[in-house]
Amino acid sequence: MQCDYFDAGTCRSCTLMGQPYDAQLIDLQTTVAATLSDHVAETHWDTTAYGPESHFRNKAKLAVAGTRQAPTFGILDRGGHGVDLRDCGLYEPGLHRAVVRLADFVTELGLTPYDVTRRSGELKHLIVTHSPDGESMIRFVLRSPGQLGRIERALPGLLESVPGTRVVSVNLLPEHKAALEGDEEIFLTSEQALPMRLNDITLHLRPRSFFQTNTAVAAQLYRQAQQWISQVAPTNVLDLFCGVGGFALHAAADARPASVRGVEISAEAVASARLSAGQLPGRAASGDIRFETGDATGALDDGLPADLVIVNPPRRGIGELADALERSGASHVLYSSCNSTSLATDLDRLPSFRVADARLFDMFPQTRHHEVLLLLER
Ligand SMILES: C[S@@+](CC[C@H](N)C(=O)[O-])C[C@H]1O[C@@H](n2cnc3c(N)ncnc32)[C@H](O)[C@@H]1O
């Protein structure tokens, strides 16, 4: 992939930019296999799953800077000044259209960008998510409610300027800190969730909930998980760090276990998962699928039944949860990891499990980031 921003030195986020994609995939598989070689035999690796090498991101996280007349939408340089990246080639085409139109709309509206060097101004970030059905969720991250009224009054114009917009909200981040968003979310539309159709399941994404940024590869990840879970045919499935429920709902739809429980720390994500479960044909009414807000670390010690446990933790890995898995009655673990180094450490802590199947997913082309899915059995 070629990128003008990269070539000009404006943005260096994609560290592998310019390298042939075939070579990137081979290099990634070799590196990840080496990191996990103590646990995963060469023969256990399935072929690497991947999607398009460009135009794959469903989410734009844009730092807003510059002036009211000439705002920038992209990242901040080391000096805290804005770098405009609205034409980033990683965005899905529909997301790119929405970003460009939103940028024009915000410029015309004259919202004041936040200046991190002076700690003044209002609009800190724009967060845009695009669904496979061509709809968008647009979030304005503001320092204070000062310009909330202007955005509210301009809502009809925004909906017209950015066709397909389904959810609009304002998030308040009053503190001067390196965070993307704050705790308070104010919805401007009656719709509060963006439906994300993956495979034959519709997940719902509310603000402040994690969602895989590469829809095409995420669909392959959940499909693979679903196949392996079906082969195991567990009675009780526990999905830890379940987010909006991608793994749990794929397990429920296909493997048809007697119970599926999801545990997740974000109440917003749990609300999204419950909404999706309610729309899963034929299952929700039975009450078999439940999502709870809580800390996944202690979930197994709380006595939730599980013969197959799914874990999909943040980059740090599962830590002491590994000891709880060892003590548990689970016969299988499905581990989805975005960090093969912490994954290797966690596998050291799971001596009674062995890897039955392994697959790498290139969720983030042009970088070394990746996702690994392992099926572990006792
Ligand atoms: C990598 S995401 C996985 C989400 C989900 N499995 C998916 O497929 O989209 C990790 C999730 O763990 C959640 N999380 C982080 N720490 C947690 C904890 N201690 N207990 C429960 N969930 C946690 C995050 O909010 C996030 O949704």
The ligand as an ORCA input file, in Angstrom:
! r2SCAN-3c Opt
* xyz 0 1
  C      -9.963     -7.000     23.582
  S     -11.501     -6.438     24.175
  C     -12.499     -7.826     23.808
  C     -13.961     -7.569     23.639
  C     -14.803     -8.691     23.026
  N     -14.400    -10.016     23.435
  C     -14.863     -8.586     21.515
  O     -14.722     -9.604     20.825
  O     -15.090     -7.499     20.994
  C     -11.236     -6.560     25.893
  C     -12.466     -6.231     26.727
  O     -12.143     -6.461     28.117
  C     -12.821     -5.503     28.905
  N     -12.132     -5.522     30.207
  C     -10.958     -4.940     30.546
  N     -10.628     -5.264     31.813
  C     -11.610     -6.087     32.274
  C     -11.837     -6.775     33.516
  N     -10.974     -6.701     34.520
  N     -12.939     -7.533     33.620
  C     -13.837     -7.630     32.613
  N     -13.678     -7.005     31.416
  C     -12.581     -6.254     31.250
  C     -12.747     -4.235     28.070
  O     -13.748     -3.317     28.434
  C     -12.944     -4.792     26.645
  O     -14.315     -4.786     26.285
*
